[in-house]
Amino acid sequence: MAENEFVNKVAMVTGGSRGIGAAIALRFAASGAEVFINHRKAAGSSRAKGEELQERVARMGGRLTPFAADISSRPAVKEMMAAIGRDAGRLDFLILNAARAPFKPIERLLERELRDLIEVNYMGNIFCVQEALPLLEKCAGKIVFISSLGSRFYNPAYPLGSMKAAMEAVVRDLAESLRPRGVSVNAVSGGIVKTDSYKVLRQHMENLDQLPDHFIVEAEEIADVAAFLCSSAARGICGQTIVCDRGMSNALQRF
Ligand SMILES: NC(=O)c1ccc[n+]([C@@H]2O[C@H](COP(=O)([O-])OP(=O)(O)OC[C@H]3O[C@@H](n4cnc5c(N)ncnc54)[C@H](OP(=O)(O)O)[C@@H]3O)[C@@H](O)[C@H]2O)c1
């Protein structure tokens, strides 16, 4: 990828205030893109982290704008995409990174948790695609969904995995249905990354602390794959989910 590949391009990274989303936002900003991010909570540490990232990108000579917008609310997503249209006038890359789910077995989910699981992690992502589409199709835009190995492997306390599996199917379907509109769609499936959600996951996943360090993925490694999928070098990739797990899933096959 050329160093300044994303100059004059605009990226939106959902859930970009912290963790993997923040690494993706920084990666796109470093390549020259103007970046928009959102987080769910309007105040507190989410907002502070969004503002910190905004200052960091400004120091790099770039521009990042944070929004507080819950992706499970269609009006909030509509307003956010409208603001990007007014402000930047285009959207080249939509990175669907935001996710939120309880760590517990599916059979123990309360009704409100089940609704929230679907409304954030399935409907919320589709609201983002639908509301961003008028901007994306004007500039042969690219959509990258951030998935996880939970789409393919059993974890006793990870209902989010079923939503990731659904979204990987959505990625395949959208890649075909949006192809005539010039919009490409792919996904990155990440292995284990030490973010805030990892701290909760380790309370529910036996032996996670015994995972050898060489299987721990850096958020920047996921960001690099997302950036690659948005680059011209990835023009031949369509509707695919690229696994970025340092080979951890290969090791699982040995048991
Ligand atoms: N960590 C891992 O090991 C791992 C591995 C593979 C894939 N992934 C995937 O990578 C993505 C990021 O993971 P992470 O560990 O970096 O997550 P994280 O640290 O929990 O951060 C999640 C981000 O999403 C935002 N968010 C959550 N619900 C939202 C909603 N309804 N509307 C808008 N924003 C919302 C959060 O905003 P607030 O700050 O306001 O809550 C935050 O910015 C997720 O899709 C996750 O499934 C993670």
The ligand as an SDF file (V2000), in Angstrom:
LIG
                    3D

 48 52  0  0  0  0  0  0  0  0999 V2000
  -11.1540   -7.7360   21.5030 N   0  0  0  0  0  0  0  0  0  0  0  0
  -11.0810   -8.8490   20.7920 C   0  0  0  0  0  0  0  0  0  0  0  0
  -10.4090   -9.8400   21.1800 O   0  0  0  0  0  0  0  0  0  0  0  0
  -11.7640   -8.9350   19.4460 C   0  0  0  0  0  0  0  0  0  0  0  0
  -11.4090   -9.9750   18.5950 C   0  0  0  0  0  0  0  0  0  0  0  0
  -12.0050  -10.0680   17.3360 C   0  0  0  0  0  0  0  0  0  0  0  0
  -12.9450   -9.1320   16.9550 C   0  0  0  0  0  0  0  0  0  0  0  0
  -13.3010   -8.1530   17.7990 N   0  0  0  0  0  0  0  0  0  0  0  0
  -14.3140   -7.2010   17.3330 C   0  0  0  0  0  0  0  0  0  0  0  0
  -13.6900   -5.9430   17.1360 O   0  0  0  0  0  0  0  0  0  0  0  0
  -14.6190   -4.9020   17.4130 C   0  0  0  0  0  0  0  0  0  0  0  0
  -14.0420   -3.9830   18.4710 C   0  0  0  0  0  0  0  0  0  0  0  0
  -13.7590   -4.7570   19.6150 O   0  0  0  0  0  0  0  0  0  0  0  0
  -13.0860   -4.1040   20.9120 P   0  0  0  0  0  0  0  0  0  0  0  0
  -12.6360   -5.2340   21.7500 O   0  0  0  0  0  0  0  0  0  0  0  0
  -12.1370   -3.0490   20.4830 O   0  0  0  0  0  0  0  0  0  0  0  0
  -14.3760   -3.4310   21.5930 O   0  0  0  0  0  0  0  0  0  0  0  0
  -14.4950   -2.4540   22.8330 P   0  0  0  0  0  0  0  0  0  0  0  0
  -13.1620   -2.1370   23.4270 O   0  0  0  0  0  0  0  0  0  0  0  0
  -15.5610   -3.0470   23.7020 O   0  0  0  0  0  0  0  0  0  0  0  0
  -15.0520   -1.0990   22.1460 O   0  0  0  0  0  0  0  0  0  0  0  0
  -16.3000   -1.1380   21.5410 C   0  0  0  0  0  0  0  0  0  0  0  0
  -16.5700    0.1740   20.8480 C   0  0  0  0  0  0  0  0  0  0  0  0
  -17.8560    0.0790   20.2290 O   0  0  0  0  0  0  0  0  0  0  0  0
  -18.6760    1.1340   20.7180 C   0  0  0  0  0  0  0  0  0  0  0  0
  -20.0730    0.6950   20.7840 N   0  0  0  0  0  0  0  0  0  0  0  0
  -20.5720   -0.3720   21.4550 C   0  0  0  0  0  0  0  0  0  0  0  0
  -21.9050   -0.4240   21.2650 N   0  0  0  0  0  0  0  0  0  0  0  0
  -22.2250    0.6130   20.4710 C   0  0  0  0  0  0  0  0  0  0  0  0
  -23.4430    1.1030   19.9580 C   0  0  0  0  0  0  0  0  0  0  0  0
  -24.6050    0.5120   20.2360 N   0  0  0  0  0  0  0  0  0  0  0  0
  -23.4180    2.2130   19.1830 N   0  0  0  0  0  0  0  0  0  0  0  0
  -22.2470    2.8350   18.9090 C   0  0  0  0  0  0  0  0  0  0  0  0
  -21.0550    2.4330   19.3790 N   0  0  0  0  0  0  0  0  0  0  0  0
  -21.0640    1.3360   20.1680 C   0  0  0  0  0  0  0  0  0  0  0  0
  -18.1170    1.4740   22.0820 C   0  0  0  0  0  0  0  0  0  0  0  0
  -18.5590    2.7790   22.4890 O   0  0  0  0  0  0  0  0  0  0  0  0
  -18.5880    3.1670   24.0760 P   0  0  0  0  0  0  0  0  0  0  0  0
  -17.1640    3.4910   24.4170 O   0  0  0  0  0  0  0  0  0  0  0  0
  -19.4920    4.3400   24.1520 O   0  0  0  0  0  0  0  0  0  0  0  0
  -19.1200    1.9800   24.8060 O   0  0  0  0  0  0  0  0  0  0  0  0
  -16.6270    1.3680   21.7830 C   0  0  0  0  0  0  0  0  0  0  0  0
  -16.1910    2.5180   21.0880 O   0  0  0  0  0  0  0  0  0  0  0  0
  -15.9070   -5.5870   17.8150 C   0  0  0  0  0  0  0  0  0  0  0  0
  -16.7320   -5.7560   16.6930 O   0  0  0  0  0  0  0  0  0  0  0  0
  -15.4340   -6.9360   18.3210 C   0  0  0  0  0  0  0  0  0  0  0  0
  -16.4400   -7.9270   18.2570 O   0  0  0  0  0  0  0  0  0  0  0  0
  -12.7310   -8.0150   19.0420 C   0  0  0  0  0  0  0  0  0  0  0  0
  1  2  1  0
  2  3  2  0
  2  4  1  0
  4  5  1  0
  4 48  2  0
  5  6  2  0
  6  7  1  0
  7  8  2  0
  8  9  1  0
  8 48  1  0
  9 10  1  0
  9 46  1  0
 10 11  1  0
 11 12  1  0
 11 44  1  0
 12 13  1  0
 13 14  1  0
 14 15  2  0
 14 16  1  0
 14 17  1  0
 17 18  1  0
 18 19  2  0
 18 20  1  0
 18 21  1  0
 21 22  1  0
 22 23  1  0
 23 24  1  0
 23 42  1  0
 24 25  1  0
 25 26  1  0
 25 36  1  0
 26 27  1  0
 26 35  1  0
 27 28  2  0
 28 29  1  0
 29 30  1  0
 29 35  2  0
 30 31  1  0
 30 32  2  0
 32 33  1  0
 33 34  2  0
 34 35  1  0
 36 37  1  0
 36 42  1  0
 37 38  1  0
 38 39  2  0
 38 40  1  0
 38 41  1  0
 42 43  1  0
 44 45  1  0
 44 46  1  0
 46 47  1  0
M  CHG  2   8   1  16  -1
M  END
$$$$
